[in-house]
Amino acid sequence: MATLVRRAASRFVGNYCKNRSFVYSLLDQSAYGRRRHLTPSVDQNVSFTTSTKKRASPTDPLLRIIETEIGYAEKADDYDRVEETPSGFPFNMEDKPGGKIVTLTREYEGETVKVEVHMTNLVTGDKEDDEDDEEEAENEEDEDEDKPEKPKQSNVPLLVTLSKKTGPSLEFRCTAFPDRIAIKDMWVTFPDDPSKDELAYEGPSFRVLDEKLRKAFHRYIEIRGIKPSMINFLHEYMINKDSREHLLWLKTLKNFVKS
């Protein structure tokens, strides 16, 4: 009897040990599986690092060139230079950053005088730069073919509007050269009723008007402040504005490309 009990006990202990080893084996395999699932292998780490490595953007070359251009523009002598308004300058000036026009306004004997000053046309000797000057020369009736050709000059385009409280307005398209202001065209507008502008007779071309009438119109706008003495200031001011706007344009490009 004692022998049977010992054999049964021995068999129980052996089976228990085998079962426990089996269970532990399953637990170890399960834990290993979890570790393997949670922890990437060495090969996976290499693959992960390679895939997340920063790649060069195709916009990098463009961005570098724009930044170089910004550096050149910031080193220019005139981009941040401020031209002082000359004494006796009769106009109020409005210059909005990002715009290509400077607006001058004043009141004169019940009239509102408005001058839109456009970007300066700089003459560099290139044919395209001289087109406006050539057009102005062609429009001057008293141009004599036998006279020696005048050197090309930089100029400032102006749009002059003279208006009263009610009624039509006069507009003059001018070109301001260093020594003179040339009226290239003039017309009557109807700010109170723009529909009339489409049907209004615009009158003859300014250059075919009688010489005395042309000179009288030049004197008419000169009295209201549109005269050569203001041009040197406007010329320098618009050159500086062109430099400022160019720099602002480059910085806008940089922000767009970089974003």
Phi and psi restraints in degrees (value plus and minus 20) as a CYANA .aco file:
   2 ALA   PHI     -80.4   -40.4
   2 ALA   PSI     -57.1   -17.1
   3 THR   PHI     -84.8   -44.8
   3 THR   PSI     -62.2   -22.2
   4 LEU   PHI     -83.6   -43.6
   4 LEU   PSI     -60.1   -20.1
   5 VAL   PHI     -83.6   -43.6
   5 VAL   PSI     -63.1   -23.1
   6 ARG   PHI     -83.3   -43.3
   6 ARG   PSI     -60.7   -20.7
   7 ARG   PHI     -85.3   -45.3
   7 ARG   PSI     -61.1   -21.1
   8 ALA   PHI     -84.4   -44.4
   8 ALA   PSI     -62.3   -22.3
   9 ALA   PHI     -84.1   -44.1
   9 ALA   PSI     -62.0   -22.0
  10 SER   PHI     -82.5   -42.5
  10 SER   PSI     -62.5   -22.5
  11 ARG   PHI     -84.4   -44.4
  11 ARG   PSI     -58.5   -18.5
  12 PHE   PHI     -85.6   -45.6
  12 PHE   PSI     -64.6   -24.6
  13 VAL   PHI     -83.8   -43.8
  13 VAL   PSI     -62.0   -22.0
  14 GLY   PHI     -83.2   -43.2
  14 GLY   PSI     -64.9   -24.9
  15 ASN   PHI     -84.4   -44.4
  15 ASN   PSI     -58.3   -18.3
  16 TYR   PHI     -82.1   -42.1
  16 TYR   PSI     -64.4   -24.4
  17 CYS   PHI     -83.6   -43.6
  17 CYS   PSI     -61.9   -21.9
  18 LYS   PHI     -82.8   -42.8
  18 LYS   PSI     -64.7   -24.7
  19 ASN   PHI     -83.6   -43.6
  19 ASN   PSI     -61.4   -21.4
  20 ARG   PHI     -84.5   -44.5
  20 ARG   PSI     -61.2   -21.2
  21 SER   PHI     -81.7   -41.7
  21 SER   PSI     -58.1   -18.1
  22 PHE   PHI     -86.2   -46.2
  22 PHE   PSI     -63.2   -23.2
  23 VAL   PHI     -82.9   -42.9
  23 VAL   PSI     -66.0   -26.0
  24 TYR   PHI     -81.1   -41.1
  24 TYR   PSI     -56.2   -16.2
  25 SER   PHI     -83.2   -43.2
  25 SER   PSI     -62.8   -22.8
  26 LEU   PHI     -83.7   -43.7
  26 LEU   PSI     -62.5   -22.5
  27 LEU   PHI     -82.3   -42.3
  27 LEU   PSI     -62.8   -22.8
  28 ASP   PHI     -82.3   -42.3
  28 ASP   PSI     -63.3   -23.3
  29 GLN   PHI     -83.3   -43.3
  29 GLN   PSI     -60.6   -20.6
  30 SER   PHI     -84.2   -44.2
  30 SER   PSI     -64.8   -24.8
  31 ALA   PHI     -82.6   -42.6
  31 ALA   PSI     -61.1   -21.1
  32 TYR   PHI     -82.4   -42.4
  32 TYR   PSI     -58.7   -18.7
  33 GLY   PHI     -84.2   -44.2
  33 GLY   PSI     -61.3   -21.3
  34 ARG   PHI     -84.9   -44.9
  34 ARG   PSI     -62.8   -22.8
  35 ARG   PHI     -82.9   -42.9
  35 ARG   PSI     -59.8   -19.8
  36 ARG   PHI     -86.9   -46.9
  36 ARG   PSI     -55.1   -15.1
  37 HIS   PHI     -91.4   -51.4
  37 HIS   PSI     -57.5   -17.5
  38 LEU   PHI    -104.2   -64.2
  38 LEU   PSI     -49.6    -9.6
  39 THR   PHI    -130.4   -90.4
  39 THR   PSI      96.1   136.1
  40 PRO   PHI     -84.6   -44.6
  40 PRO   PSI     131.1   171.1
  41 SER   PHI     -93.3   -53.3
  41 SER   PSI     153.5   193.5
  42 VAL   PHI     -80.4   -40.4
  42 VAL   PSI     -62.3   -22.3
  43 ASP   PHI     -84.0   -44.0
  43 ASP   PSI     -59.4   -19.4
  44 GLN   PHI     -85.2   -45.2
  44 GLN   PSI     -59.0   -19.0
  45 ASN   PHI     -80.1   -40.1
  45 ASN   PSI     -64.3   -24.3
  46 VAL   PHI     -81.8   -41.8
  46 VAL   PSI     -64.6   -24.6
  47 SER   PHI     -83.6   -43.6
  47 SER   PSI     -61.7   -21.7
  48 PHE   PHI     -84.4   -44.4
  48 PHE   PSI     -64.4   -24.4
  49 THR   PHI     -83.3   -43.3
  49 THR   PSI     -61.0   -21.0
  50 THR   PHI     -86.1   -46.1
  50 THR   PSI     -59.9   -19.9
  51 SER   PHI     -91.3   -51.3
  51 SER   PSI     -47.3    -7.3
  52 THR   PHI    -115.4   -75.4
  52 THR   PSI     -18.8    21.2
  53 LYS   PHI     -85.7   -45.7
  53 LYS   PSI     115.0   155.0
  54 LYS   PHI     -84.7   -44.7
  54 LYS   PSI     107.8   147.8
  55 ARG   PHI    -119.7   -79.7
  55 ARG   PSI     131.6   171.6
  56 ALA   PHI     -88.1   -48.1
  56 ALA   PSI     113.9   153.9
  57 SER   PHI    -100.5   -60.5
  57 SER   PSI     122.8   162.8
  58 PRO   PHI     -85.8   -45.8
  58 PRO   PSI     -34.4     5.6
  59 THR   PHI    -108.2   -68.2
  59 THR   PSI     -26.3    13.7
  60 ASP   PHI     -76.9   -36.9
  60 ASP   PSI     -66.5   -26.5
  61 PRO   PHI     -79.6   -39.6
  61 PRO   PSI     -62.8   -22.8
  62 LEU   PHI     -82.7   -42.7
  62 LEU   PSI     -62.2   -22.2
  63 LEU   PHI     -82.6   -42.6
  63 LEU   PSI     -61.5   -21.5
  64 ARG   PHI     -84.0   -44.0
  64 ARG   PSI     -59.8   -19.8
  65 ILE   PHI     -86.7   -46.7
  65 ILE   PSI     -62.3   -22.3
  66 ILE   PHI     -81.8   -41.8
  66 ILE   PSI     -62.6   -22.6
  67 GLU   PHI     -83.4   -43.4
  67 GLU   PSI     -56.2   -16.2
  68 THR   PHI     -84.3   -44.3
  68 THR   PSI     -62.9   -22.9
  69 GLU   PHI     -83.3   -43.3
  69 GLU   PSI     -57.9   -17.9
  70 ILE   PHI     -82.1   -42.1
  70 ILE   PSI     -60.9   -20.9
  71 GLY   PHI     -81.0   -41.0
  71 GLY   PSI     -63.3   -23.3
  72 TYR   PHI     -81.6   -41.6
  72 TYR   PSI     -63.7   -23.7
  73 ALA   PHI     -85.3   -45.3
  73 ALA   PSI     -57.2   -17.2
  74 GLU   PHI     -91.7   -51.7
  74 GLU   PSI     -41.7    -1.7
  75 LYS   PHI    -106.9   -66.9
  75 LYS   PSI     -26.3    13.7
  76 ALA   PHI     -83.5   -43.5
  76 ALA   PSI     129.7   169.7
  77 ASP   PHI     -95.2   -55.2
  77 ASP   PSI     -43.4    -3.4
  78 ASP   PHI    -132.9   -92.9
  78 ASP   PSI     -18.4    21.6
  79 TYR   PHI     -90.4   -50.4
  79 TYR   PSI     -50.2   -10.2
  80 ASP   PHI    -134.7   -94.7
  80 ASP   PSI      -6.6    33.4
  81 ARG   PHI     -99.4   -59.4
  81 ARG   PSI     118.8   158.8
  82 VAL   PHI    -129.9   -89.9
  82 VAL   PSI     101.5   141.5
  83 GLU   PHI    -105.3   -65.3
  83 GLU   PSI     106.1   146.1
  84 GLU   PHI     -96.0   -56.0
  84 GLU   PSI     115.9   155.9
  85 THR   PHI     -85.0   -45.0
  85 THR   PSI     107.0   147.0
  86 PRO   PHI     -85.3   -45.3
  86 PRO   PSI     133.1   173.1
  87 SER   PHI     -83.5   -43.5
  87 SER   PSI     115.1   155.1
  88 GLY   PHI      63.9   103.9
  88 GLY   PSI     -13.6    26.4
  89 PHE   PHI     -86.7   -46.7
  89 PHE   PSI      99.1   139.1
  90 PRO   PHI    -106.9   -66.9
  90 PRO   PSI     -22.3    17.7
  91 PHE   PHI    -125.2   -85.2
  91 PHE   PSI     129.6   169.6
  92 ASN   PHI    -106.6   -66.6
  92 ASN   PSI     117.1   157.1
  93 MET   PHI    -131.6   -91.6
  93 MET   PSI     115.0   155.0
  94 GLU   PHI    -144.4  -104.4
  94 GLU   PSI      98.7   138.7
  95 ASP   PHI    -150.2  -110.2
  95 ASP   PSI      87.7   127.7
  96 LYS   PHI    -114.4   -74.4
  96 LYS   PSI     105.7   145.7
  97 PRO   PHI     -77.1   -37.1
  97 PRO   PSI     118.1   158.1
  98 GLY   PHI      72.2   112.2
  98 GLY   PSI     -29.4    10.6
  99 GLY   PHI    -118.0   -78.0
  99 GLY   PSI     141.6   181.6
 100 LYS   PHI    -127.8   -87.8
 100 LYS   PSI     -14.5    25.5
 101 ILE   PHI    -147.2  -107.2
 101 ILE   PSI     117.8   157.8
 102 VAL   PHI    -127.4   -87.4
 102 VAL   PSI     112.7   152.7
 103 THR   PHI    -127.6   -87.6
 103 THR   PSI     108.7   148.7
 104 LEU   PHI    -131.2   -91.2
 104 LEU   PSI     116.2   156.2
 105 THR   PHI    -157.3  -117.3
 105 THR   PSI     131.2   171.2
 106 ARG   PHI    -182.8  -142.8
 106 ARG   PSI     143.3   183.3
 107 GLU   PHI    -126.8   -86.8
 107 GLU   PSI     116.9   156.9
 108 TYR   PHI    -160.8  -120.8
 108 TYR   PSI      87.8   127.8
 109 GLU   PHI      27.0    67.0
 109 GLU   PSI      31.5    71.5
 110 GLY   PHI      65.2   105.2
 110 GLY   PSI     -21.9    18.1
 111 GLU   PHI    -126.4   -86.4
 111 GLU   PSI     127.5   167.5
 112 THR   PHI    -119.6   -79.6
 112 THR   PSI     102.3   142.3
 113 VAL   PHI    -124.9   -84.9
 113 VAL   PSI     102.0   142.0
 114 LYS   PHI    -144.8  -104.8
 114 LYS   PSI     109.8   149.8
 115 VAL   PHI    -145.2  -105.2
 115 VAL   PSI      99.9   139.9
 116 GLU   PHI    -115.5   -75.5
 116 GLU   PSI      95.9   135.9
 117 VAL   PHI    -119.8   -79.8
 117 VAL   PSI     100.7   140.7
 118 HIS   PHI    -116.4   -76.4
 118 HIS   PSI     150.3   190.3
 119 MET   PHI     -77.4   -37.4
 119 MET   PSI     122.0   162.0
 120 THR   PHI     -85.6   -45.6
 120 THR   PSI     117.1   157.1
 121 ASN   PHI    -110.2   -70.2
 121 ASN   PSI      83.9   123.9
 122 LEU   PHI    -106.4   -66.4
 122 LEU   PSI     113.8   153.8
 123 VAL   PHI    -114.4   -74.4
 123 VAL   PSI     101.1   141.1
 124 THR   PHI    -135.8   -95.8
 124 THR   PSI     -19.6    20.4
 125 GLY   PHI      80.6   120.6
 125 GLY   PSI     -30.0    10.0
 126 ASP   PHI    -100.1   -60.1
 126 ASP   PSI     130.2   170.2
 127 LYS   PHI     -81.6   -41.6
 127 LYS   PSI     -62.7   -22.7
 128 GLU   PHI     -83.9   -43.9
 128 GLU   PSI     -54.7   -14.7
 129 ASP   PHI     -90.2   -50.2
 129 ASP   PSI     -41.5    -1.5
 130 ASP   PHI    -116.2   -76.2
 130 ASP   PSI     -18.5    21.5
 131 GLU   PHI     -81.6   -41.6
 131 GLU   PSI     -63.6   -23.6
 132 ASP   PHI     -84.4   -44.4
 132 ASP   PSI     -61.0   -21.0
 133 ASP   PHI     -84.6   -44.6
 133 ASP   PSI     -60.0   -20.0
 134 GLU   PHI     -85.4   -45.4
 134 GLU   PSI     -58.5   -18.5
 135 GLU   PHI     -84.3   -44.3
 135 GLU   PSI     -61.4   -21.4
 136 GLU   PHI     -82.8   -42.8
 136 GLU   PSI     -60.2   -20.2
 137 ALA   PHI     -85.2   -45.2
 137 ALA   PSI     -58.2   -18.2
 138 GLU   PHI     -86.9   -46.9
 138 GLU   PSI     -50.5   -10.5
 139 ASN   PHI    -102.1   -62.1
 139 ASN   PSI     -30.8     9.2
 140 GLU   PHI    -102.6   -62.6
 140 GLU   PSI      94.9   134.9
 141 GLU   PHI     -83.8   -43.8
 141 GLU   PSI     -52.3   -12.3
 142 ASP   PHI    -107.9   -67.9
 142 ASP   PSI      -5.2    34.8
 143 GLU   PHI     -89.9   -49.9
 143 GLU   PSI     105.3   145.3
 144 ASP   PHI    -125.0   -85.0
 144 ASP   PSI     107.2   147.2
 145 GLU   PHI     -82.8   -42.8
 145 GLU   PSI     -46.1    -6.1
 146 ASP   PHI     -99.7   -59.7
 146 ASP   PSI     -33.8     6.2
 147 LYS   PHI     -93.7   -53.7
 147 LYS   PSI     126.3   166.3
 148 PRO   PHI     -83.2   -43.2
 148 PRO   PSI     126.6   166.6
 149 GLU   PHI     -88.0   -48.0
 149 GLU   PSI     112.4   152.4
 150 LYS   PHI     -96.8   -56.8
 150 LYS   PSI     123.7   163.7
 151 PRO   PHI     -84.5   -44.5
 151 PRO   PSI     127.8   167.8
 152 LYS   PHI     -87.4   -47.4
 152 LYS   PSI     126.2   166.2
 153 GLN   PHI    -150.6  -110.6
 153 GLN   PSI     125.2   165.2
 154 SER   PHI     -87.4   -47.4
 154 SER   PSI     133.7   173.7
 155 ASN   PHI    -169.2  -129.2
 155 ASN   PSI     145.6   185.6
 156 VAL   PHI    -141.0  -101.0
 156 VAL   PSI      96.4   136.4
 157 PRO   PHI     -93.8   -53.8
 157 PRO   PSI     116.7   156.7
 158 LEU   PHI    -148.6  -108.6
 158 LEU   PSI     125.0   165.0
 159 LEU   PHI    -141.6  -101.6
 159 LEU   PSI      92.3   132.3
 160 VAL   PHI    -124.4   -84.4
 160 VAL   PSI     107.4   147.4
 161 THR   PHI    -141.4  -101.4
 161 THR   PSI     104.5   144.5
 162 LEU   PHI    -132.8   -92.8
 162 LEU   PSI     100.5   140.5
 163 SER   PHI    -157.6  -117.6
 163 SER   PSI     135.0   175.0
 164 LYS   PHI    -132.9   -92.9
 164 LYS   PSI    -197.9  -157.9
 165 LYS   PHI     -81.9   -41.9
 165 LYS   PSI     -57.9   -17.9
 166 THR   PHI    -157.1  -117.1
 166 THR   PSI     143.6   183.6
 167 GLY   PHI      72.2   112.2
 167 GLY   PSI    -193.1  -153.1
 168 PRO   PHI     -92.0   -52.0
 168 PRO   PSI     147.9   187.9
 169 SER   PHI    -143.0  -103.0
 169 SER   PSI     139.3   179.3
 170 LEU   PHI    -127.7   -87.7
 170 LEU   PSI     115.7   155.7
 171 GLU   PHI    -143.4  -103.4
 171 GLU   PSI     118.4   158.4
 172 PHE   PHI    -145.7  -105.7
 172 PHE   PSI     107.7   147.7
 173 ARG   PHI    -117.1   -77.1
 173 ARG   PSI      97.5   137.5
 174 CYS   PHI    -143.1  -103.1
 174 CYS   PSI     140.6   180.6
 175 THR   PHI    -145.7  -105.7
 175 THR   PSI     101.6   141.6
 176 ALA   PHI    -118.9   -78.9
 176 ALA   PSI      94.4   134.4
 177 PHE   PHI    -118.5   -78.5
 177 PHE   PSI     148.4   188.4
 178 PRO   PHI     -77.6   -37.6
 178 PRO   PSI     -50.0   -10.0
 179 ASP   PHI    -135.4   -95.4
 179 ASP   PSI     -20.7    19.3
 180 ARG   PHI    -183.6  -143.6
 180 ARG   PSI     143.3   183.3
 181 ILE   PHI    -139.2   -99.2
 181 ILE   PSI     103.2   143.2
 182 ALA   PHI    -124.0   -84.0
 182 ALA   PSI     106.0   146.0
 183 ILE   PHI    -103.8   -63.8
 183 ILE   PSI     102.6   142.6
 184 LYS   PHI    -119.0   -79.0
 184 LYS   PSI     -48.7    -8.7
 185 ASP   PHI    -179.0  -139.0
 185 ASP   PSI     137.0   177.0
 186 MET   PHI    -167.9  -127.9
 186 MET   PSI     130.3   170.3
 187 TRP   PHI    -177.4  -137.4
 187 TRP   PSI     144.2   184.2
 188 VAL   PHI    -119.8   -79.8
 188 VAL   PSI     114.6   154.6
 189 THR   PHI    -142.8  -102.8
 189 THR   PSI     143.4   183.4
 190 PHE   PHI    -145.8  -105.8
 190 PHE   PSI      63.0   103.0
 191 PRO   PHI     -82.2   -42.2
 191 PRO   PSI     -47.9    -7.9
 192 ASP   PHI     -95.7   -55.7
 192 ASP   PSI     -41.7    -1.7
 193 ASP   PHI    -167.0  -127.0
 193 ASP   PSI      61.5   101.5
 194 PRO   PHI     -77.6   -37.6
 194 PRO   PSI     -43.3    -3.3
 195 SER   PHI     -83.4   -43.4
 195 SER   PSI     -45.2    -5.2
 196 LYS   PHI     -89.1   -49.1
 196 LYS   PSI     -46.3    -6.3
 197 ASP   PHI     -80.7   -40.7
 197 ASP   PSI     -52.6   -12.6
 198 GLU   PHI     -90.5   -50.5
 198 GLU   PSI     -47.2    -7.2
 199 LEU   PHI    -126.2   -86.2
 199 LEU   PSI     -29.2    10.8
 200 ALA   PHI     -90.4   -50.4
 200 ALA   PSI     121.9   161.9
 201 TYR   PHI     -93.8   -53.8
 201 TYR   PSI     103.5   143.5
 202 GLU   PHI    -104.3   -64.3
 202 GLU   PSI     -30.6     9.4
 203 GLY   PHI      66.0   106.0
 203 GLY   PSI     152.2   192.2
 204 PRO   PHI     -92.8   -52.8
 204 PRO   PSI     145.3   185.3
 205 SER   PHI     -81.4   -41.4
 205 SER   PSI     122.2   162.2
 206 PHE   PHI     -79.5   -39.5
 206 PHE   PSI     -54.6   -14.6
 207 ARG   PHI     -92.0   -52.0
 207 ARG   PSI     -35.1     4.9
 208 VAL   PHI    -117.6   -77.6
 208 VAL   PSI     -20.5    19.5
 209 LEU   PHI     -87.9   -47.9
 209 LEU   PSI     139.2   179.2
 210 ASP   PHI     -77.9   -37.9
 210 ASP   PSI     121.9   161.9
 211 GLU   PHI     -77.0   -37.0
 211 GLU   PSI     -60.6   -20.6
 212 LYS   PHI     -83.7   -43.7
 212 LYS   PSI     -58.3   -18.3
 213 LEU   PHI     -88.0   -48.0
 213 LEU   PSI     -59.5   -19.5
 214 ARG   PHI     -82.8   -42.8
 214 ARG   PSI     -64.6   -24.6
 215 LYS   PHI     -84.7   -44.7
 215 LYS   PSI     -55.6   -15.6
 216 ALA   PHI     -85.7   -45.7
 216 ALA   PSI     -58.9   -18.9
 217 PHE   PHI     -87.3   -47.3
 217 PHE   PSI     -57.9   -17.9
 218 HIS   PHI     -80.7   -40.7
 218 HIS   PSI     -62.8   -22.8
 219 ARG   PHI     -86.9   -46.9
 219 ARG   PSI     -56.4   -16.4
 220 TYR   PHI     -79.7   -39.7
 220 TYR   PSI     -66.3   -26.3
 221 ILE   PHI     -98.6   -58.6
 221 ILE   PSI     -46.3    -6.3
 222 GLU   PHI     -85.6   -45.6
 222 GLU   PSI     -61.1   -21.1
 223 ILE   PHI     -80.2   -40.2
 223 ILE   PSI     -50.6   -10.6
 224 ARG   PHI    -107.0   -67.0
 224 ARG   PSI     -12.3    27.7
 225 GLY   PHI      86.0   126.0
 225 GLY   PSI     -21.2    18.8
 226 ILE   PHI    -112.3   -72.3
 226 ILE   PSI      66.4   106.4
 227 LYS   PHI    -162.8  -122.8
 227 LYS   PSI     141.5   181.5
 228 PRO   PHI     -77.8   -37.8
 228 PRO   PSI     -47.5    -7.5
 229 SER   PHI     -83.2   -43.2
 229 SER   PSI     -40.7    -0.7
 230 MET   PHI    -110.8   -70.8
 230 MET   PSI     -29.4    10.6
 231 ILE   PHI     -94.9   -54.9
 231 ILE   PSI     -59.5   -19.5
 232 ASN   PHI     -78.0   -38.0
 232 ASN   PSI     -62.8   -22.8
 233 PHE   PHI     -82.6   -42.6
 233 PHE   PSI     -67.6   -27.6
 234 LEU   PHI     -84.5   -44.5
 234 LEU   PSI     -57.4   -17.4
 235 HIS   PHI     -80.9   -40.9
 235 HIS   PSI     -70.2   -30.2
 236 GLU   PHI     -85.7   -45.7
 236 GLU   PSI     -60.1   -20.1
 237 TYR   PHI     -81.6   -41.6
 237 TYR   PSI     -63.8   -23.8
 238 MET   PHI     -92.3   -52.3
 238 MET   PSI     -49.5    -9.5
 239 ILE   PHI     -83.9   -43.9
 239 ILE   PSI     -64.7   -24.7
 240 ASN   PHI     -84.8   -44.8
 240 ASN   PSI     -59.7   -19.7
 241 LYS   PHI     -82.7   -42.7
 241 LYS   PSI     -61.1   -21.1
 242 ASP   PHI     -78.6   -38.6
 242 ASP   PSI     -61.0   -21.0
 243 SER   PHI     -86.1   -46.1
 243 SER   PSI     -62.0   -22.0
 244 ARG   PHI     -84.5   -44.5
 244 ARG   PSI     -63.9   -23.9
 245 GLU   PHI     -87.6   -47.6
 245 GLU   PSI     -54.2   -14.2
 246 HIS   PHI     -84.2   -44.2
 246 HIS   PSI     -63.4   -23.4
 247 LEU   PHI     -84.6   -44.6
 247 LEU   PSI     -62.6   -22.6
 248 LEU   PHI     -82.3   -42.3
 248 LEU   PSI     -59.4   -19.4
 249 TRP   PHI     -83.4   -43.4
 249 TRP   PSI     -62.8   -22.8
 250 LEU   PHI     -83.6   -43.6
 250 LEU   PSI     -60.8   -20.8
 251 LYS   PHI     -87.8   -47.8
 251 LYS   PSI     -54.7   -14.7
 252 THR   PHI     -84.9   -44.9
 252 THR   PSI     -62.4   -22.4
 253 LEU   PHI     -80.1   -40.1
 253 LEU   PSI     -64.3   -24.3
 254 LYS   PHI     -80.1   -40.1
 254 LYS   PSI     -66.2   -26.2
 255 ASN   PHI     -82.5   -42.5
 255 ASN   PSI     -57.1   -17.1
 256 PHE   PHI     -87.6   -47.6
 256 PHE   PSI     -67.3   -27.3
 257 VAL   PHI     -86.1   -46.1
 257 VAL   PSI     -57.0   -17.0
 258 LYS   PHI     -94.4   -54.4
 258 LYS   PSI     -49.0    -9.0
